[in-house]
Amino acid sequence: MKMSNRTIMTEFLLLGFSDVWELQILHFVVFLVIYLAALMENLLIFMAITFNNYLHTPMYFFLMNLSLLDLGSISVIVPKSMANSLMDTRSISYAGCVAQVFFLVSLVGADFSLLTVMAYDRYVAICQPLHYETMMNIRACVKMAAGAWISGILCSVLHTGNTFALIFCGGNMVDQFFCEIPQLLKLACSDTYLSEVWVLVFSACLLLGCFVFIIVSYVHIFKSVLRIPSEQGRYKALSTCLPHLTVVSLFVCTGIFAYLKPNSSSPSALDLVVAVLYSVLPPILNPIIYSMRNKEIKTKAALKRLTGCSLFP
């Protein structure tokens, strides 16, 4: 007798990195280092921007929101994976899996929406500098940031509701180290998952539309940058744009590949690597990419302003 997932599914089993205890401990240590580094980097950026009036500009306001989203997204999946390795288990409760999908899709969706807003901010700053203060005033920035967060939540409600309304009759083995929608769809019965597949395709089209908007914005930006007479001016403009384009490209390419590629019947190392690239790597790379090329928010300078002392000569 076929029964609904809500009556018989109490937990899922996540993919383990290894069955060898020593390698499980290695996985725990590696993920712990990555997690602590991401927490420290993003918290430093958040604190530096929050407590320094010098950094209260639209670009840094959006960067502060990006740090919060990165903190949330990596906290949704990495601690659970670490705990499973440490306790030599692979289980996650049904409710825990629902929560993982909901929060991860919300935060990742809001993350990309915010990256799109940041591209628009750079476009206005470089291509229409005389109108920048008018177009990117405080109210407009708050509305755009709130829109990014709300769009992520709405997208997540749609995907989470569609996914967990399915009947899972393919077992409870998720071929990923966290609850990922494409891997959950592999467990759904027959054609019941088609509605979520079409929602994924629609979301991918929206994602590509935002990506096209970002690319068009940067085409105009680069045209304007090439017209800047001084080499120092061109360098300063490019130093704030190229890191953003790098982040967006990595995010879009790995995310679309993970969610739209045909599912294989067995887990592969490629699936694991791609999942790490779009879910774990951005939260640790974003602060590095944005701060290392930006002298105003380099860790040492930010900490010096934050503490008001010269502990960091």
ZAMARGU-4260 file (C-alpha; in steps of 0.2 Angstrom, whole numbers, plus 5000, padded with zeros to 4 digits):
<rodrens>
0) 5000/5000/5000 | 5007/5017/4995 | 5006/5030/5009 | 5010/5048/5009 | 5027/5054/5015
5) 5019/5063/5030 | 5013/5046/5037 | 5028/5035/5035 | 5043/5047/5032 | 5051/5052/5048
10) 5069/5055/5043 | 5081/5055/5028 | 5098/5049/5027 | 5111/5061/5020 | 5127/5056/5010
15) 5142/5053/5021 | 5159/5059/5015 | 5167/5042/5020 | 5163/5027/5030 | 5181/5028/5038
20) 5181/5035/5055 | 5197/5045/5052 | 5191/5052/5036 | 5175/5057/5045 | 5185/5067/5058
25) 5195/5075/5044 | 5179/5080/5036 | 5173/5088/5053 | 5190/5097/5055 | 5190/5104/5037
30) 5172/5110/5038 | 5175/5117/5056 | 5189/5128/5049 | 5179/5133/5034 | 5164/5137/5045
35) 5174/5147/5058 | 5183/5157/5044 | 5166/5161/5036 | 5159/5167/5053 | 5174/5177/5057
40) 5175/5186/5040 | 5157/5190/5038 | 5155/5195/5056 | 5170/5207/5054 | 5163/5215/5039
45) 5146/5217/5047 | 5153/5225/5062 | 5165/5236/5053 | 5151/5243/5042 | 5139/5244/5056
50) 5150/5254/5068 | 5159/5265/5055 | 5150/5280/5049 | 5163/5281/5035 | 5156/5265/5028
55) 5137/5270/5028 | 5135/5271/5009 | 5124/5260/4998 | 5138/5249/4992 | 5143/5244/5010
60) 5125/5243/5015 | 5122/5230/5002 | 5138/5221/5007 | 5132/5221/5025 | 5116/5212/5020
65) 5126/5200/5009 | 5137/5195/5024 | 5121/5192/5034 | 5114/5180/5020 | 5131/5171/5019
70) 5131/5169/5038 | 5114/5161/5037 | 5116/5150/5022 | 5132/5142/5028 | 5125/5140/5045
75) 5110/5130/5038 | 5120/5116/5031 | 5138/5115/5038 | 5135/5112/5056 | 5123/5098/5053
80) 5135/5089/5042 | 5149/5092/5055 | 5138/5085/5068 | 5134/5069/5058 | 5152/5066/5055
85) 5157/5068/5073 | 5143/5057/5079 | 5145/5044/5065 | 5127/5046/5059 | 5119/5051/5043
90) 5101/5055/5048 | 5091/5071/5048 | 5073/5072/5053 | 5059/5075/5041 | 5056/5092/5049
95) 5075/5096/5049 | 5076/5092/5030 | 5061/5104/5027 | 5069/5118/5037 | 5086/5115/5028
100) 5077/5117/5011 | 5067/5132/5016 | 5081/5142/5024 | 5094/5137/5011 | 5083/5142/4996
105) 5077/5158/5005 | 5095/5164/5009 | 5102/5158/4992 | 5088/5166/4982 | 5090/5182/4992
110) 5108/5182/4990 | 5107/5182/4971 | 5094/5195/4971 | 5105/5206/4981 | 5120/5203/4969
115) 5108/5209/4955 | 5104/5225/4966 | 5123/5227/4969 | 5126/5227/4950 | 5113/5240/4948
120) 5121/5251/4962 | 5138/5250/4953 | 5130/5254/4936 | 5122/5270/4943 | 5138/5275/4953
125) 5149/5273/4937 | 5137/5277/4923 | 5126/5290/4931 | 5137/5298/4945 | 5128/5314/4945
130) 5111/5305/4949 | 5118/5293/4961 | 5113/5301/4978 | 5096/5304/4971 | 5093/5287/4964
135) 5102/5277/4978 | 5095/5286/4993 | 5092/5278/5010 | 5074/5274/5006 | 5078/5266/4989
140) 5092/5256/4996 | 5081/5249/5010 | 5067/5245/4998 | 5079/5236/4987 | 5087/5226/5001
145) 5070/5221/5008 | 5064/5216/4991 | 5079/5204/4989 | 5075/5196/5006 | 5056/5195/5002
150) 5059/5187/4985 | 5070/5174/4992 | 5057/5169/5005 | 5043/5169/4992 | 5054/5158/4981
155) 5057/5146/4995 | 5039/5145/5000 | 5035/5139/4982 | 5049/5127/4981 | 5048/5120/4998
160) 5029/5118/4997 | 5030/5109/4980 | 5044/5098/4985 | 5037/5091/5002 | 5019/5090/4995
165) 5026/5075/4985 | 5025/5057/4989 | 5042/5049/4992 | 5042/5031/4987 | 5061/5029/4982
170) 5067/5027/5000 | 5075/5040/5011 | 5093/5040/5005 | 5097/5058/4999 | 5113/5058/4988
175) 5120/5074/4995 | 5127/5080/5012 | 5112/5091/5014 | 5094/5091/5009 | 5095/5097/4991
180) 5079/5098/4980 | 5086/5089/4965 | 5091/5074/4976 | 5074/5074/4985 | 5065/5074/4968
185) 5074/5057/4964 | 5065/5049/4979 | 5048/5055/4972 | 5035/5043/4965 | 5034/5042/4946
190) 5027/5059/4938 | 5022/5067/4954 | 5038/5078/4954 | 5035/5086/4937 | 5027/5101/4945
195) 5042/5105/4955 | 5053/5102/4940 | 5044/5115/4930 | 5045/5127/4945 | 5064/5124/4945
200) 5065/5128/4926 | 5055/5144/4929 | 5067/5149/4943 | 5082/5145/4932 | 5074/5157/4919
205) 5072/5171/4931 | 5090/5167/4937 | 5096/5169/4919 | 5086/5185/4917 | 5095/5192/4932
210) 5111/5186/4925 | 5108/5194/4908 | 5103/5211/4917 | 5120/5210/4927 | 5130/5207/4911
215) 5121/5221/4902 | 5125/5232/4917 | 5143/5228/4916 | 5144/5231/4898 | 5139/5249/4901
220) 5150/5250/4916 | 5166/5244/4906 | 5162/5256/4892 | 5161/5270/4905 | 5177/5265/4914
225) 5187/5265/4897 | 5182/5283/4895 | 5189/5288/4912 | 5205/5298/4908 | 5216/5293/4923
230) 5223/5275/4925 | 5220/5276/4943 | 5202/5280/4941 | 5200/5266/4929 | 5208/5254/4942
235) 5197/5260/4956 | 5181/5257/4946 | 5187/5240/4940 | 5192/5235/4958 | 5174/5237/4964
240) 5166/5228/4949 | 5177/5213/4944 | 5175/5205/4961 | 5156/5206/4960 | 5156/5199/4943
245) 5167/5185/4949 | 5155/5181/4963 | 5140/5181/4952 | 5148/5170/4938 | 5153/5157/4951
250) 5136/5157/4959 | 5126/5156/4943 | 5136/5143/4934 | 5137/5130/4949 | 5119/5133/4955
255) 5111/5131/4938 | 5122/5115/4935 | 5117/5108/4951 | 5098/5111/4949 | 5096/5108/4930
260) 5108/5094/4926 | 5100/5077/4923 | 5100/5067/4939 | 5111/5051/4939 | 5105/5035/4948
265) 5120/5035/4959 | 5129/5049/4969 | 5145/5056/4960 | 5160/5066/4966 | 5155/5079/4953
270) 5138/5082/4962 | 5147/5084/4979 | 5160/5096/4972 | 5147/5107/4963 | 5136/5107/4979
275) 5151/5113/4989 | 5155/5127/4976 | 5138/5135/4977 | 5133/5132/4995 | 5149/5132/5005
280) 5162/5141/4995 | 5153/5158/4992 | 5151/5163/5011 | 5170/5161/5013 | 5175/5169/4997
285) 5164/5184/4996 | 5172/5193/5011 | 5189/5189/5004 | 5185/5195/4986 | 5176/5211/4992
290) 5188/5216/5005 | 5205/5212/4998 | 5202/5224/4983 | 5194/5237/4994 | 5206/5247/5005
295) 5191/5255/5015 | 5186/5238/5022 | 5202/5228/5023 | 5201/5219/5040 | 5216/5228/5047
300) 5209/5245/5043 | 5191/5241/5048 | 5197/5234/5065 | 5207/5249/5068 | 5192/5261/5065
305) 5181/5249/5075 | 5192/5248/5090 | 5198/5266/5089 | 5215/5261/5094 | 5231/5256/5085
310) 5233/5238/5090 | 5235/5234/5072 | 5250/5245/5066
</rodrens>
